[in-house]
Amino acid sequence: MKNYLIQIIEDDPSVKKLLEITFREYGFNHISCENKKNAMVMFLSHNPDLLIVDLGLSDGDGKEFIKQVREISKLPIVVLSARHDEKEIIAALDAGADDYMTKPFSVNELLARIRTNLRRNTGDENISSKILCGELEMDIASRDIFFKNEQLKLTPIEYELLKYFLLNTNKTLTHKQILKEVWGVGYQSEMQYLRTYVNTLRKKIEQNSTRPNYIKTESGIGYRFCCNN
Ligand code: CA
């Protein structure tokens, strides 16, 4: 495994300490700071592989930092915040965060999310032209999607939606993000379109579309496409 460097931006000393102990134990290199201003200096000088960002910082909102980083980098960003409000979660994801966990958090779950986000960012999936997810397989070059080894018959929108999900697995995607990426700018508030197509897709790929294994609903926020390969 590559020696990953994680940058922690957290002003609560006890949470920071817990993260540092955890990362040391699991072999992740890490650096940490308490505010936005130092976070940017540290980010630019150390070029980390992943960021853990708290939102309530002494010199402002962590979302501002996320937006600044997104202008220059695509690295994975995981928000760790005490804010449980759906609007806050959506705003953080729309600002460019890849994932969001609320405090108090499970260390094991955080580590799992970190691994997933790091894996997605290694670019390995670009080397192979196939994406595998459970019983789904997408051939990027030929644009074919197979389910249980049979080609799935999809409408153009269903195809675009499933492709977007497969390229962003295990990641919370807001309604707005999905609508913008699949339907285009101007469709961000057409929630009913999204709901309708998620339902038709579920009927094609889920064993039981009322208890989905792939397309999980993140209540009030959006969807998460789950892959446990
Ligand atoms: Ca804080």
Boltz pocket constraint, residues with backbone or C-beta under 6 A from the ligand:
constraints:
  - pocket:
      binder: B
      contacts: [[A, 10], [A, 11], [A, 12], [A, 54], [A, 55], [A, 56], [A, 57]]
      max_distance: 6.0
